[in-house]
Amino acid sequence: MEKMMQRKGKKKTMFLIAAVLAAVLVFSAFALSQKLSVQRYVLSTEKLGGPVRLAVVADLHSTLYGEGQEELIAAIRQESPDAVLFVGDIVNDGLSEEPVRFLFEALSPQYPCFYVSGNHEYWSDRYSAIKAMISGCGATVLEGEAAPLVINGQELCIAGVDDPEFWGGYSAYGGYDIPAEWLTQLKACGEAAAKSGAFSVLLSHRPELVDIYRESGFDLVVSGHAHGGQVRIPGLVNGLFAPCQGWFPQYAGGVYALGSTTLVVSRGLCRNELPRVFNRPELVVLTLSPQA
């Protein structure tokens, strides 16, 4: 009888251990999922008479989504965007540019594509070659310029600035001495956008410069860089740590009202670096809708 009780006790212990291990595996698979997600936002504006859809690609860091980027390309095409916005760190320093080339070669002939740099393109020491490759695929590289975009009769102004680190004196992980050259680019973009009178979109890699964006005059600013704070606890912590924002970043991912300007921060698409926890890589899709 005693041996039988011992065997039953061992079986219960083994069952409990197996159940705990199974729960840990399921939890880990969910928490550490790297599956591509699509985050959709709808923004209303009185400056448009019809809807416009923009896909946002941020912080790819040369990640490859299937052979020839087929998974990411299919996800973008599934959303039927009117234009695709690339907001920096698309190429990673030290990694191949080929995954990025696949993306631009596939998308540029089909959609208007606009690109601005991030700090990792600068760190690569190949920025001139990267720009040439991207523009050679048919995309528009913005370096302090604004470009008109007309979609189904709806006029937009798409502007973009280089990453501040291009001029030195500004670190990706701290330091806020904004280079005068960056401010000059931003001013030129703002003046062009104001002159156009169209719905204006600024592409700028870093989200933490909110005080500057708030006074920029743009209707919409689109950024990345924060990688969603890397670690999230849904409903409790929107991000654990982000470059230039530090612990518990306020602008890790989502939509933020900055007075008359709206800031949208993508959590990015990188799967090459630190593990993402409850923080799946995301393709952001913005629908600009006429105000009712």
Secondary structure as UniProt FT lines:
FT   HELIX           2..31
FT   STRAND          37..45
FT   TURN            46..47
FT   STRAND          52..57
FT   TURN            61..62
FT   HELIX           67..69
FT   HELIX           70..78
FT   STRAND          83..87
FT   TURN            93..94
FT   HELIX           98..107
FT   TURN            108..110
FT   STRAND          113..116
FT   HELIX           119..123
FT   TURN            124..125
FT   HELIX           127..136
FT   TURN            137..138
FT   STRAND          140..141
FT   STRAND          145..151
FT   TURN            152..153
FT   STRAND          154..160
FT   HELIX           164..167
FT   TURN            172..173
FT   HELIX           180..196
FT   STRAND          199..203
FT   HELIX           210..214
FT   STRAND          220..223
FT   HELIX           227..229
FT   TURN            234..236
FT   STRAND          241..242
FT   TURN            243..245
FT   STRAND          246..247
FT   TURN            250..251
FT   STRAND          254..258
FT   TURN            259..260
FT   STRAND          261..265
FT   STRAND          282..290
//
